[in-house]
Amino acid sequence: MPCPCLPSAPYLTARSAFFLGLLLLVHRGPSDVSCQNDTEPIVLEGKCLVVCDSSPSAEPSGNALGMSVRSGTGRVAFSAIRNTNHEPSEMSNRTMTIYFDQILVNVGSHFDPARSIFVAPRKGVYSFSFHVVKVYNRQTIQVSLVLNGWPVISAFAGDQDVTREAATNAGLVMMERGDKASLKLERGNLMGGWKYSTFSGFLVFSL
């Protein structure tokens, strides 16, 4: 016998059918509810509906029904210094790459200390800064931040009346995943040493 409190089927509107379905779910309880997949509504204790996303995005979507968690592995930063004042190695003389022998920060381990090269883990905007000191050297030096072998930011130091002077610069660079960034001595030499020099960078945001 049909329930007298409910309208007959021909008079059910879409809204009435929706609320009727909710009432039936609550009345039957969670044990009788089944889902075809994990993206359909699930009844918890007959009181609320939760929408589960089986393929959450890696970045926050801003959806009021969604929630994403970003792990600490998404952070990228490094900072290296030159702690000794030895003359450049044979490899440095050949490639003119400026090497750093002490790592202060290497979050994500994307800076290779053996080659003093940073490898971008993902596409994004990166910030770099460098401070290369020449010691007891009257020659003018030119230092460049090179991206995949091409200079993008340069700095000069050429004062002949000081025992220590630094070529310093900083900037933002767009990088693709796998791009490589390092410092290169494009003019002059560092035969007097480059102790206290620094090279740092970090991911500003992903694209």
N, C-alpha and C positions, 0 to 999 in steps of 0.2 A: 504494500500500500504506500503510495507516495506521501512524502512529508507535507502536511498542510502549510508549513511555514515557508516552503520554497516554491517559487513560481515554476510552472510547467515548462518543459523544454522549449516550446516555440517562443516563449516570452523572455528567455534568458539573453541578456546582453553580454558583450565580451567582458565587461567589468564584473558583472555578476558571476560569470563562469570562473573568472580568475579567483575571486574571493571564495567561491564554493570549493575550488580546488585546494586552496590553502586550508580551509576548515577541514576538509577530508584528510589532508596530510597530517594536520595536528591531531585529529581524532584517532587516526590509525597508528600514529607513533612512528619513530625512526626505524623500527625493526622491519616494517613492511615496505620501506622506501628503497628503490634501487635506481641506479643511474647507468645509462649506456656508456658514458665516459666521464672522465674527471673534470669536464668543463661544464657539466650540467649542475643545477642547484642541488645542494645536499641539505637535508633537514637535520639540525642538531637539537636533540631533546625536544623536538616539536615546537620550538619557540622562535627560531631564526633561520634565515636562509643565507648561505655563504656561497659565493661564486668562486670557484677554484680555477686558476689558469695553469694549464699544464706546460705552457711555454712562456714563462715570464721573460720580459726583456732585461738586458744587462744593465740598462740605465733607467733611472726613475722616469715613469711615464706621466705622472701627475694624475692618474686615474684614481678617482675616489674609491673604486672597488678593488684596486690592485695595490700590491705592495712588493717592492723589490729591495733586496739587500745587496749593497756594494761591499765587497771584501776589501781588506787592506792591500791586496795584491794590485789594485788598480792605481796605486800611488807610485809615482816615478820621480826620483830626485837623486842627484849625485853631487859630490864636491871632493876635489882632489887637490893636493898641494905638493910642491917640490920641497922635500925635507933635507936634501943633501945638495952640496954645491959642486958635485963632480962634473967633469967635462962631458959633453954629449957622447953617447955610445956610437959605435959604428953604424948601427941601424938608424939612429937619429941623424947622423951626418948624411946618410944616403937618402932618407925619405924626408928629412927636414921636419919630421913630426916632433912636437914638443911633448916630452914625457913627464909623468908625475909619479912619484914613488910612494906616496902615502894617501890612503883613502880616508876621508873624514865621514862621508855619508855615501851610501850606495843602495838606496831603497829600490828594490826590484832587481838589483844586480844587472842593470843594463849598461853599466860602464865597465869596459874591459881594462883592468889596470895594466895588463901585460902590454897592450898596444896603445893605451890611453885613448881609446875610441869609445864613443857613446853610440849605441844602436837603439833606434826608436822602436818601442814595442808595439805602437799603434799610431794611426794617423791622428795628428793633432797639432796644436800650437805649443811650441816649447820655448822656454826662456833660457838664454845662455849668458854667461859673463866670464871674463878672463882678466887676469892681472899678471903679466909676465915681466919679471924683473931681470934686467941685465946688470951684471956686476963687473966693475973695473973694465969697462968696454967703451971705447970712444966711437965705435961704429954705430951708425943708425940702424935700428932693427925695425922690421915690419912683421907683425904677427897677424894672422888671419884665422878666423873661424871658418873651416871648410866643411861643406856639406856635399858628401859623395865626391870629394876631390875638388870641388869648385869653391873659391872664396866668396863669402857672403858678408862678412863683417871684418874690418881691418883696424889696426891701431899702430901708431909709430912711437918710437922713443929714440931721440937723437941728440940729447944734450951732452956735450963733450966735457963739461965742467963739473960733473957730479960722478961719484963713484957708484951710485945705484940710481937707476931710473926704470920706470915701468911703462909698458904699453898696455893700455886698459881700454876695454870697450864692453858693451852689452847690447842685447837686442832680442827680439822675438823672431822665431823662424817656423815656417810651416814644414812639417815633416810627414812623410809617408811611413808606413810600417817597414822596417828594415833599413831605412836611411841611416847613414853613418855621419857623425860629426866629430871633429877633432881640431886641434890647434896646429898650425903650420908656420914655421919660420920662413918667410918668403924673401927676406932681405937681411943681410948682416949675419952675425953668428952669436952664439952664446958660450963662447969658449971660456969666459970668465965665470960661468955658472949662472944658474937661475933659481937659486934658493929663495923661498918665500913666495914663489909664484903660485897662482891658484887658477883652477878651472872648475866651474860649477854650472849646473843646469837642472831644469825640472819641467815636468809636463804642466802647462797652464790649464788646458782643457782638451778633451778628445773631440774629434769631428766624425 
